[in-house]
Amino acid sequence: MKYNEYFKDISNTSFSSFSETSYLAIEKIISDRILIIDMLNNVLNDELLISKSECYDFLDKIICYSDEESSVYMRVSLFNDKYANRIHYHRWDYTACVLAGSYTQFLYGLHNENDITELFPYEPTYIEKHLPNNIYSLSHTMVHSVKAKPNTVSICIRGKAFGDKFQAIDSKTNTSWWQYGSNIEASEERVMKSVSPVYLKGRIEHLISILSV
C-alpha cells in the first residue's frame, strides 16, 4: 500500500521525536480523505487488522495500520452517544486528529506511576477543544478524559507500549480499574471487544458515510 511509506520514519526513541515524526505522518494522511477511506476499506482484507479492531458499546476502534516490529499502529475511532468521559491515561504516546465532529479534552496532569485516584476531586488543569484537522500529541504519562459529540471521528497513531496496563476512573462513581494490553488481558475481555468481519464491515461503512460528507 502506498501509505505504508508515511509510517516508516516514525521514531519511538523519545516523546519529542515520536510527536514530530507522527505529526508529519498524520498531516500527510488527513490531506487526502480518499486515502483514509481506502485504508478503512483495506481493513477487511487483512486478518491482523480485523483481529486488532475493537468495538465497545460506546466506541469503535478500527485498526488501519499495524507494524509489530516498530510497535506503530494507526486507528480510526468513532464515538457514539454512549461515550463516557472516563479519566485515564494510555500505555503509549500518541498523535491524533479529529476528522469529523469535535471533542473536548480535559488534562489532569502526569501520573508518574501513582494511583490516579489521588487526583480526586478530578479538577482538570487545562481544557481544550479539538476540531477537525487539529493535530496534537499526548504523552503516555498524561492523565486525561474526553467528551465527544456523537459520531465524532478521529485518527490516531500510537507508538510503543510502556508497561502492560493502565488505570481508568469513573468520576461519577469514584471507582477505578486496571485495563490490560492484549498480550495479558483475560480471554473473556478479548472476546467481548472483538468483532466479526460482518459487523466490522457495517461500522466501516458508517464511518465512510460520515467522512464522505
C-alpha positions in Angstrom: 0.0 0.0 0.0 1.3 3.4 -0.9 0.6 4.9 2.5 3.0 2.5 4.3 5.8 4.9 3.5 4.2 7.5 5.7 4.9 5.4 8.8 8.4 4.2 8.1 10.1 7.3 9.6 8.1 7.4 12.9 10.5 7.3 15.8 9.9 5.8 19.3 13.1 7.0 20.8 11.5 9.8 22.8 8.2 11.6 23.1 9.5 14.6 21.2 10.8 12.5 18.3 7.6 10.5 18.2 5.5 13.6 18.3 7.4 15.2 15.5 7.5 12.2 13.2 4.0 11.0 13.8 2.7 14.6 13.3 4.2 14.6 9.8 2.6 11.2 9.0 -0.9 12.3 10.1 -0.5 15.6 8.3 0.0 13.7 5.0 -2.8 11.2 5.7 -5.5 13.8 6.5 -4.7 15.8 3.4 -6.2 13.0 1.3 -9.7 11.9 2.5 -9.8 9.2 -0.2 -6.7 7.7 1.2 -8.3 7.4 4.6 -11.3 5.7 3.0 -9.0 3.3 1.1 -7.3 2.4 4.4 -10.6 1.7 6.0 -11.7 -0.5 3.1 -8.5 -2.4 3.2 -9.1 -3.5 6.8 -11.4 -6.3 5.7 -8.7 -7.7 3.5 -6.3 -8.1 6.4 -6.8 -10.7 9.2 -4.4 -9.0 11.5 -6.2 -5.6 11.3 -9.6 -7.4 11.8 -8.3 -9.2 14.9 -6.9 -5.9 16.4 -10.0 -3.8 15.8 -12.3 -3.4 18.8 -15.9 -2.3 19.3 -17.4 -1.3 22.6 -20.9 -0.1 23.4 -19.6 3.5 23.4 -16.7 3.5 20.9 -15.4 1.7 17.8 -11.6 1.4 17.2 -10.8 0.3 13.6 -7.1 -0.6 13.2 -6.0 0.5 9.8 -2.2 0.0 10.1 -0.1 -2.3 12.3 3.6 -2.8 12.4 4.5 -5.3 15.1 8.3 -4.7 14.7 8.2 -1.0 15.2 5.1 -1.0 17.5 3.5 1.7 15.4 -0.3 1.4 14.9 -2.9 3.7 13.4 -6.6 3.6 14.2 -9.8 5.4 13.2 -12.2 5.8 16.2 -15.9 6.5 16.1 -17.5 8.0 19.2 -21.2 7.4 19.8 -23.8 9.0 22.2 -22.9 6.5 25.0 -19.3 7.6 25.2 -18.4 8.1 28.9 -16.0 10.8 30.0 -13.6 8.5 31.9 -10.4 9.7 33.4 -7.5 7.6 32.2 -4.0 7.6 30.6 -2.5 5.4 27.9 0.2 2.8 27.8 1.8 4.6 24.8 2.4 8.1 23.3 0.0 9.0 20.5 -0.7 11.7 18.0 -4.3 12.3 17.0 -6.6 14.5 14.8 -10.3 14.9 14.6 -11.7 14.1 11.1 -15.3 14.9 11.8 -17.3 16.3 14.7 -15.4 17.5 17.8 -14.5 16.7 21.3 -13.3 18.5 24.5 -10.2 17.2 26.2 -9.6 17.6 29.9 -6.0 17.3 31.1 -5.3 16.5 34.8 -1.5 16.3 35.0 1.1 13.5 34.9 0.5 10.2 36.6 4.2 9.3 37.3 3.1 5.7 38.0 1.0 6.8 41.0 -2.6 5.7 41.8 -4.6 8.3 39.8 -7.4 8.2 42.3 -5.2 10.6 44.2 -6.4 13.2 41.7 -9.8 13.4 43.4 -11.9 15.6 43.1 -10.7 15.4 39.5 -10.4 19.1 38.6 -8.7 19.5 35.2 -5.7 21.7 35.0 -6.3 22.5 31.3 -9.3 22.2 28.9 -9.0 22.2 25.2 -11.5 21.9 22.3 -10.4 19.8 19.3 -12.0 20.5 15.9 -11.3 18.8 12.5 -7.7 19.0 11.3 -6.4 20.0 14.7 -3.4 17.7 15.2 -1.9 17.1 18.7 0.3 14.7 20.6 -0.2 13.3 24.1 2.4 11.6 26.3 1.6 8.2 28.0 2.3 10.0 31.3 -0.6 12.5 30.8 -3.9 11.8 32.6 -6.9 13.0 30.6 -10.5 12.5 29.6 -12.5 13.3 26.5 -16.1 14.4 26.0 -17.1 13.8 22.4 -20.0 14.8 20.2 -21.8 11.7 18.9 -20.5 10.5 15.5 -17.2 12.3 16.1 -14.4 10.5 14.1 -10.7 10.7 14.9 -7.5 9.3 13.6 -4.7 8.2 16.0 -1.1 7.0 15.5 0.3 5.3 18.6 3.8 4.2 19.5 5.4 1.5 21.6 3.8 0.5 24.9 5.2 1.5 28.2 4.0 -1.2 30.5 1.2 -3.8 30.3 -1.7 -1.9 31.9 -3.2 1.5 32.6 -5.7 2.8 35.1 -9.1 4.4 34.5 -11.6 6.2 36.7 -15.3 6.7 36.5 -15.5 10.1 38.2 -19.3 9.8 38.8 -19.0 6.7 41.0 -15.4 7.4 42.0 -14.5 3.8 41.1 -11.2 2.8 39.3 -10.0 -0.2 37.5 -7.0 -1.5 35.5 -7.1 -2.3 31.8 -4.5 -4.6 30.3 -2.8 -4.9 27.0 -4.0 -7.7 24.7 -0.9 -9.8 25.5 -2.1 -10.4 29.1 -5.7 -9.4 29.3 -8.3 -12.0 30.2 -9.6 -14.1 27.3 -13.2 -13.2 28.1 -12.3 -9.5 27.9 -10.7 -10.0 24.5 -13.8 -11.9 23.2 -16.1 -9.1 24.5 -14.2 -6.5 22.4 -13.6 -8.5 19.3 -15.7 -8.1 16.2 -16.8 -10.3 13.3 -16.0 -9.2 9.7 -19.7 -8.7 9.0 -20.1 -6.3 12.0 -16.9 -4.6 11.2 -18.0 -4.1 7.6 -21.1 -2.3 8.8 -19.1 0.0 11.2 -16.6 0.8 8.4 -19.5 1.7 6.0 -20.9 4.0 8.7 -17.5 5.7 9.1 -17.1 6.1 5.4 -20.5 7.7 5.1 -19.5 10.3 7.8 -16.2 11.0 6.1 -17.7 11.3 2.6 -19.9 14.3 3.5 
